[in-house]
Amino acid sequence: MRNTMRVLLATLASALVLTGPVAATPAKEAPWLPEAAAYRLTLFLGGLEPLPWDDIETAWSEPYRGSEYSTGAVEWLDRESDIEPDGLLNATMREDRQAVFAEATRLIALRIEEELDRVLAADDPAAAQLAVQTARELYRAFQDGIAAADPEAARRIGLAWLELNSSTGSAGVLGAGATSADRETMQAARAFISGYLAENYLLDSFAPRRTLSALPETAVLSGKAIEVPPSLPPGSDIFDQDPLPLLVLNFEEQGIDETDLPLVAYGDMLFDSAQIFGSPARDLRITCSTCHNRSDINQRLFIPGASHQPGAIDVDGAFFNPIFNDRRDDPIDIPSLRGLRFTGPYGRDGRFASLRDFTRNVIVGEFGGEEPTPFMLDALVAYMLEFDFLPNSMLTTDGRLTDAAPEAARRGEEIFNRPFAGLGDRSCAGCHVPDANFLDRQAHDIGSVAPGYEGARAGALDTPTLLGTAYTAPYFHDGSLPTLAAVVDWFDETKSLGLTGAERADLTAYLETVGAADEPFEAFDAENTAFRLAFAELTTFASTLDTLLPRRDAEHILLLTDTVAADLSADASTMSNLAARPEVYALAERLAEVGAAVRADDWAAAQAGWTAFKSEAAAIEERAF
């Protein structure tokens, strides 16, 4: 087992493929102890290239984002442990990658041993149980790697934890009800865990057999390929923002049912499918809608090492697709996709004239997916072209304010249309053209991007629309300005516009009015629940089988059934109607059976399963909330 640790560190930081369908709905995880969180952050950040050493130091000195603990790992260790982290801190100061991983690994292993020692030393059952719980939470830092590298050892360690927990229960190993058998069970369980740690984690001299930056390639133990589920580090957040943005679709506003638009419905499914991406995005259940909630943005999305603040992501870094790594730390603010058919060219710098080419680049380039089929690109583009702007009763369709707009906004409109010398004798409206959805479909260098080198012309960015922007803070490509008022201040100061305080306020009021909406968010209540919305979407996605099954289009059917069946089952856990959950789980299984029949080339069974699915879905629809 001596090679297990070498394999573990390599595999934990790699992004390898999981088998079977993966739901697009992410699952929340339990909080991490400070030192275990710091370790997992270290492993994750250590897989990036170039390695962000400042972030490694922060991982141990400060609580991870969203932590329930108020102290960082080093301060926590000083308070709770006799183990000194000096070796780790020195290795970090030297920026010695291999030493950092070795020292961090030994530290966690020693902490587990320290807590196991406290189990034996405890003079009451409660103290013993607390020590077991703490040791087990620390072991969680190693758990998934061991499960992949050495499944049998993982199973036996799992049993050992159960035995430790039971033997230190209410009877207690030192309690009045303790027996010699309790003590022997506890000692044997502890001995197995300690022996495994000693052989694999507490080596006097340890160095991984290859650097983490050489990954992702499948690690090998005893001639067998090892697949480790990739995981996001503590502090990550890929859940939908709350409140959830309202989705406005052109066809729905015209009274057309999505089930009558199979190409659009299939594209809608792909937009919510992790299956179109490569690992790790696919395995972490990241989809287009993860970043672009309901066609808008996800202001809470955050991944350490890839995000500098919530709502931003570096999609061309080392994490999602190493071959696409531009070796620059340049996360960008997630852009809204509302009104996409009006907002080309695409990309923050307008590098893609074609939405189809842009979409293909996201799938293959940014997220390492396989080449999409023409049908998949057709479907995604057809769906995204239906995204519309939010209705705003204070604004006409040609960009003029209505009588509902406040007086301050009317004064601001005049300023917005006023030429300024600092803008080259142009007005704000010269780029954000009101009767063209407040954009000009051009790229301009306004000085908001620091040049990468002397004379660089890489600062030109595509003009963004102002529609809906009241709900998409922060602003600029990097999210550096928190409010629309800050945007006005930036232009006034950097372009010497000479605005008075009152004029700044009026111009801000105008931008806020233009960027407003009558109903920006989804409205939920006791029965109109988030699950009911998801249920309606998922059954709509499935409706494309009416088109795909007669064509015997196995490839696209299986992508759909794998996506929708897994998501339907995952979403069922969020239902408020607990009695209906088993029916939804059964419905998900029914759709999975359709996929299984297609894989077996049994088209009659697939059609029968689909017919049954439609009947059962209709029967439970009213109870699905």
Buried (B, 14 or more C-beta within 10 A) or exposed (E): EEBBBBBBBBBBBBBBBBEEBBBBBBEEEEBBBBBBBBBBBBBBBBBBBEBBBEBBBBBBBBBBBEBEBEBBBBBBBEEBBEBEBEBBBEBBEEEEBBBBBBBBBBBBBBBBBBBBBBBBEBEEBEBBBBBBBBBBBBBBBBBBBBBBBBEEBBEBBBEBBEBBBBBBBEBBBBBEEBEEEBBEBBBEBBEBBBEBBEBBBBBEEBBBEBBBBBBBEBBEBEEEEBBBBBBBBBBBBBBBBEEBBBBBBBBEEEEBEBBEBBBBBBBBBBBBBBBBBBBBBBBBBBBBBBBBBBBBBBBBBBBBBBBBBBBBBBBBBBBBBBEBBEEEBBBBBBBBBBBBEBBBBBBBBBEBEEBBBBBBBBBBBBBBBEEBEEBBBBBBBBBBBBBBBBEBEBBEEEBEBEEEBBEBBBBBBEBBEBEBEBBEEEBBBBBBBBEBBBBBBEBBBBEBBEEEEEEEEEBBBBBBBBBBBBBBBBBBBBBBBEBBBBBBBBBBEEBEBEBEEEBBBBBBBBBBBBBBBEEBBBEBEEEEBBBBBBBEBBBBBBBBBEBBBEEEBBEBBBBBBBBBBBBBBBBBEEBEBEEBBEBBBEBBBBBBBBBBBBEEEEBEBBBBBBEBBBEBBEEBEEBBB
